[in-house]
Amino acid sequence: MIRTINSFLGLASILLFCIHGISMGLFLAGYFPYSHTRAYWGYALLLCVILHAILSLFLITLGDGKKKQFSYVKQNAGSYIQRILGILMIALIYLHMSAYGYINEDGAYLLKEPDKSTFVTQVLLVLVAGAHLLLSFPKSAITLGMINNESEYKNYKNLSYMIFFIVVGISLNGLWRYFLG
């Protein structure tokens, strides 16, 4: 049950990551004006990611009821990489929350001056989140019973790559144009 809820939260996070990444990438590239609505998608994404991270840590800590977790290190390499990327993502999300601006004492949102160190952390966040999505999406689909055979698994893996390249490409273009353009 917890694994299923966590998979739903993961899929919701993927959907919100796509919306937030594409819309904010286009905003940063200068194609859209600023909108509070796009920021709210980011807050919804943050909520899903926090809940997903808590449940994931719970499942990992309990070992998901399985013995000898480290017996098949080579076969489970993708899962270990996925976990490491998830932990990295938490640190990078923290930096992301204050990367672009701040709210002053009057309640107005003020943009910070773009700098190269912030550019690097934001590029890392996009790549880490995208790679985590790439590894996680097919696994969530299996957990939710959406994949029943090897052919369907390959289709979901290909869909993961398409999502990765579209969202990450648009996001990186926006970051490049905002910070370096």
Summary of the structure (lengths in Angstrom):
residues: 181
radius of gyration: 17.6
end to end distance: 47.2
largest distance: 56.7
contacts: 493
relative contact order: 0.15
helix: 74%
strand: 3%
